[in-house]
Structure formats: structure tokens, C-alpha cells
Amino acid sequence: MTAKSDDLQSFRRRRGLQVSLAALLAVCALAACSPVSERWAESAQSKITPIEAVQTLGQIRLPLWPEILDAESDAGADTRYRVAMRLDDGQLEEFLSQFLLGPQPSDIPRSMSVIAGPALESAPELLFMQTGIDSPGGGYLREIIVDKRAPGEAYVHIAVYTM
């Protein structure tokens, strides 16, 4: 072999190595920048509405004909379902009758944000309940805040989220 052919072979090897390295870097960059795996992303997205989740996963019966102010879900490390509703005295009594030990007076929720209804800081009296439950979908924490503003006017805020 001549010096020219040695140089040509050396050049081709280096060029092949550079191309291989560039391809490997491109694959690694794409893998590092890709979104979360599909399985994780799908599990974080809700397949049911927030109201259905509160009823089934949170094992909460809503009263007959509640005025639903808003309902939403969000997902991060946990999936949270929230419902805000306005109830009259009869509906509130029906709603609270399903709990052995219902919400109790508490200042805890005053700093909590709500998705609808008046801000909790201005509430004359707040009742709060937080319980962990086992549900078909796993363990859940449910929070209930009752904001009784006046006779015949109560705002109930429900949150159910994974533990």
C-alpha cells in the first residue's frame, strides 16, 4: 500500500467514526428532549369528569339538584378533582348526612383557594373535613369545606386527590 491509500483509508475511518458519533448524539438528544413516556402521560390524564371522580373515587353522594358552580381536574405528582357547589339548607343536610363524622369548625381552609364562589377568607364560619379512603382506583384523600354564608346559602368545596 502506498502512503496515499493509507491516508485515504484513515480519512474514511475517521469520517465513518464522526458520522456514527453524530448519529449517536442525535439519538441521545432526541431521547432526552422527548416528553414523558406515553404510559405515564396517559395515566395522568383523567378518563372521567371531575364530578364522576368525586362521586366514584371519592365515594361522595351529591345532593339532589345541586347548583354546580365549577368542576375541574389537574394533574402533577397527584391527580386532583375539585367541585364547587351552592346548596340550600335541605341540600346541605342531605349532603352532610352521608358522613358519620362530618366537617368540623376549622380555620385551616381560610388560606385555601377555591375554584368558584366567594373567597374563604371572608367566610363567617368554615367547616372542614379531610379523610383518607380506599377506592377501586387506589387510595384517595378527600377534603370537604362548607362555607355557610347565610340561611339557605352554603358553598361546598370538594377536593379528591390521589395519595
Buried (B, 14 or more C-beta within 10 A) or exposed (E): EEEEEEEEEEEEEEEEEEEEEEEEEEEEEEEEEEEEEEEEEEEBEBEBBBBBBBBBBBBBEBBEEBEBBBBEBEBEEEBBBBBBBBBBEEBBEBBBEEEEEEBEEBEEBBEBEBBBBEEBEEBEEBBBBBBEBEBEEEEBBBBBBBBBBEEEBBBBBBBBBBE
